[in-house]
Amino acid sequence: MTERLYQHDAYLKEFNAQVIETTSDGVMLDCTAFFPSGGGVQGDEGTLTSQSGETYRVMETLDGEQGILHRLDHQGLRQGDAIKGALDWQRRFTLMRYHTATHVLTGIMFKDYGVRVTGNQLTPEKGRVDFAFETFDREALEEGFRRSNALVAQDLPVEISFVPAEEAKARPELFKLETAFHHDYSELRLVDIVNFDVQADGGCHVAKLSEIGKLVLTKSENKGKANRRVYFVLEQ
Ligand SMILES: [Zn+2]
C-alpha cells in the first residue's frame, strides 16, 4: 500500500519515495504526495525524477487496490528505485480551491435550503455540482452563491483530523454529501471548515477559506427530474 502524504499535508509539493511496483503504464510508490482522482476530483500531475536524473512525467494519478498508480509518459523505472516526486503545484492548488469551494457551496445549500448534492466534477478550469432540487429555485441558487462568498470572506480555518471509522459511522451528518470517497479504512479522515461543516473526506483542501477566492455561478441546467446541474468558476 501507498502512504498518502497528501492526506496529512496538502501543501507538500515535493517528496522522496521508493518504487514498490511497476506496471505496463506506471509505478506505485511506498508514499506519495500525488492525489489520485476520486470523489469527482481530478488526480494530480507532475514529475518523478530518478537518482540518475531522468525525469518522468506523471500524466495521471489513479487509486487502486494495490496502491496509488502514477501513470508515466515513458518506462524505465524499476522496483526499488529511489525517486523524487514533484507536483504540478499550480494545477493542484487550483483543484484544492475548487474542492473546498464545493464544500462551502454544498454546505450552504444543505443547511439553508435542505438541498442535497448528488454528484460533482472538479477540474482546474471549473466546478460542476449536481443538486437534488425538488422544485428548482433560481433565486435560492443565486442566494446560495452570495452566502457562500460571505462565508469565504469570514476566512474560517480548515482543519484535518482522523477518527476511528466506527465513531464516524455513528455520525451520519459526516456523509451528507452522498459523494463520499470510499471509506473502507479503520480510520476516517475528517475535513472541518471550523464552525461551519465537517465531512468525511480523503481529498486535498486549502488551509483557510480566503484562499478560495470568489465563487461565480456561470450556468445551471436541468438534468432530469429533481436534478439541477450547476457550473461555477473561481476568481482570485
Ligand atoms: Zn470533498
Residues whose N, C-alpha, C, O or C-beta is under 5 A from the ligand:
A	BS01	ZN	D201 G203
